[in-house]
Amino acid sequence: MSYFPENALIIQSDRSVLLEVHSPRATAAREAIAPFTELVKSPEHIHTYKITPLSVWNARAAGMPVDDMLAALQDHAKYPMPDAVAQEIDALGKRYGLTVIERSDDEIHLLLRAADLPLAELLSRNDQVAPLLGERLNDCLFQVDAAFRGVLKQALLAAGYPAEDLAGYVTGDALTIELRRISRAGEPFDLRDYQEAAADAFHQAGRVQGGSGVIVLPCGAGKTMVGMAAMIAVQENTLVLTSSLTSVRQWRRELLDKTSLSEDSIAEYSGETKNTAPVTLATYQILTYRSQKDQQQPHFELFNARSWGLIIYDEVHLLPAPVFRVTAELQARRRLGLTATLIREDGREGDVFALIGPKRYDVPWRELEGQGFIAAAECTEIRVPQDADEQMTYAIAPKRQQFRIAAENPRKLATIKELLEKEAGHRILIIGEYIEQLEKIAHLTGLPLITGKTPQRERDRRYEQFRHQQIDGLILSRVGNFALDLPDADVLIQVSGKYGSRQEEAQRLGRVLRPKSDGRVAQFYTLVSLRTCEEEFARHRQLFLAEQGYSYQIRVLNE
């Protein structure tokens, strides 16, 4: 058997791929397989990846040939790749596009075209697909009600035959928008090469092959700029959906600063005001609001309030289930998803693929770091022991309560104080899960605390104070996870988190990744209670960052 000791990968017949972290070719191997694999676990020495149908189909939809996937594995493998793995990748890759959705000549219906008669027969007997099929026009062609476009794509994905959607899009009302070369703030402005490339990969010059999909870029890499570039390419009324009112205000600020849009061409649709304009900014929370559980969401009418040519889903990994349902009915509108990570804690990555679109473009975090577009970062996990009483409280507590007891370890307060002294003079964010814990930290440090109950006006005031260096730091609950424009923040202390959420870990690191004018390195500290379940959850949280090439230094405090 051939053996290449300098290579970093061991490919196994169960479609798992082991990456030897200390191999001289580990970084190159990680980058080569990242487009078509998913990271499963990342302890110190060996990282485990998995080849899944969705990972292969996302790569195929982004234009990666099957031969390139196989070559990436073969070029970095220590031992020959098992034939079964190569055959499986080939079979999965060739499934993408065996079903095609097209628009019929009558412009009312859609057509589903199967690659051959056996596949057409298989689909016509599938429990999920068959009810969505209309008249059979020939052996391999079915008429489909246009209203079923989204749910049909979901059903085909579940059946293992993801559709290539070539049915095109309706034309929305016109919107004239251009980028400014000099921002309103007086600063030179131009899109970065990767931002232009991302927008081009989405729009594809207006061809039916484009117009839907997800762009994956690190926090701080300018996803909002990609959204602007897409708006300029489409030149039609646009609905932007995002995760918070803070994010709405940031979108408005950036659009006014960097595009030709006027004040009255941008509207906010929120709990405070419900206006629409050629560009309308709204939150997922207002869309999903209902006064009683058995009622429909009254604000879904926003999707039909104007003739939208483009819908942008910011932080698409947070898209709530009700918005998925209405998105299934909006397949004739161009749809752009923006995110730092496609990981969803509810496991609905397949719905993002089917309803928003496949991954069209992504760039490894470390690649942008190397080019200076995001800050370099050092990650440190500090394991904090509990005192004897807390250890006993943890030991005898019901399992469902143990995580919170570990997360709120009182000895973390002393560690925070030490870190603040060490990082004095830096711009510091402290983020945690539990309000009582954060209130104690606020009392200890004197730093302002922002939670979900903090009025929006007060939040905006505190953020402005931080930006203008009137305060040295902020303490944030989960509201700090998403879409915060605090570019000078360079130290983040994570005192507690949402169990093992990889998504949250990525978002929180992103809070300190905006590039610094002096090139300083960002510091990301995670406090974890020693000898508790928090250690295991922390290992899981770090999976995403390990996939991006970051590693954690472990520091264990004396008991």
C-alpha positions, 0 to 999 in steps of 0.5 A: 500500500502506498504511504505518503507520510508528509500528507495530512489526511486519512480518508476512511470508508465511512466517508469520514476524513481525519486531518493530522493537525501537526502535519506540515501540509495540514493548512493546505489540506484543510483549505482544500477539503473545506468546500465539500466537507463538514467538521465534526470534532476537533480535539488537539491532534486529529480533526474529523471531517465528514463528507455529506450529501449536503456538503457535496451539493453545496460545492457542486452548486458553487461550481466545484466539479466532482473531479476537483473534490476527488483530486483534493482528497487524493493530493493530501491523503496519507493512504489511497482513498477507498474506492467506495468513498470516491464512488460515493462522492461521484454519485452524490455530485452527479445527483445535483442537477438530475432534476431541473425546475424551469418556467413553462411557455404559458408563464403561469406554471413551472416544469419539473424535468427529470434526467431520465425515465427511471428517475421520473418514475421514482419521483412520481411515486415518492410520498413527498414529491408526487402530491406536488406534481401536476400533469405529466407532459411526457416521460420525463416532464411534469407540470407544476403549480408555481406556488409549489416551487419552494416546497417542491425543492424541499421535497426533492432535496429530502428525496436525494435529488436536489433541483437546479432551479432555472425558472427565473425571477419576476421583475420588481419595481425599479430602484436607481442606486449607485455606490459612492466613490467618496462616502458622505463621511468624506472617506474614499470608498470602494468594494474589496475584490472578494466583496465584488466576487461574492456579489457576482457569484450571487447575481451571475450577470442576471442569468437564471443560474444566479439570483438565489443563494448564500454568501459566507464571510467572516464577521467584520469582512463587510457582508453589508457591502456585499448586500449593497453590491447585489442591490446595485446589480439588481436595481430593483426594490429591496427588502432587507431582513435582519436580526435586530433593530440595532442591525436595521439602524446599521444598514440604514447608516451604511446605505446612506453613507456609501450609496446614492440612496436618499433618506426618504428612499429607505424605510424602517419596518419595526415595532417603533415604525411601520413604513415601507419604501423602495428599500425597506429594513425589517427584523425577523422579530417583527415579522414573526410577532403575533399576539396569540399563539393560534393567530397568523403573523400579521406582519407577513403582509410586508412581503407583498407590500411592494414589488420586491426584486430582491430580498436580503436575509442578513444573519441567515443562520438565524432565520426563524421557521415561520420565515422559512414557510413564507420564503417557500412562497417567494421563490420568484423573488431573488433571495440573498442570504448573508452569514458568517456561518451556515451552521444552524443549531436546529439542523435546518441547513437543508432548508436554507439550501432549498429555499434561500439557495446554495452556498455561492461564495465563501472565503476562509477566515484565516485567508482574509486575516492574512490579507489584513481584511480582518484582525488576527486573533488569539483564542484562550480558554481559561479553566476556572476551578470551583470552590469546595461548596460550589463543587458539591452544589454542582455534583448533587444538582439535577443534570439539567441545572448543572450547566448553569451552575458551572457557567455562573461559577463565582470564581470567574469574577476574580478572573475577569478582574485580572483580565481587565487589569491585564488588558487595561487600555484596550477596548473590551467587550464582556459577553454572557448568557445569564443576566444575574451573572452579568449584573454582578460583573457590572457591579464589580467592574462599573461597566455599562450592561446592555440586555434584551430589556435595555431600551433601543435608545439607551443601547444606541447611546452606549454603543456611540459612547464606546465608538467615541472612546467615552467608555472603555468597555461594555457588558452584553447579554446575547444581544451582543452576538449579532450585527454590532458595529464596534470596530475598535473592540479588540478584547472579548471575554466570554463568561458563559454561552449557549451550551455547545453552540458553534454558531454563537462561538463564531459570532462572538469572535466576530465581534473583535475581528474588524481590522485595527488601524495599528494592526494589533491582534484581537484577544478572545478569552473564554472562561470555563469551569474546570471539571464540569460539563462546561468543558465538553460544551466548550470543546463543541463550541470551538468546532467552527473556529477550528475549521477556520484554522484557529486554535485555543490555548488552554490555561488552567488556574490553580485550584 
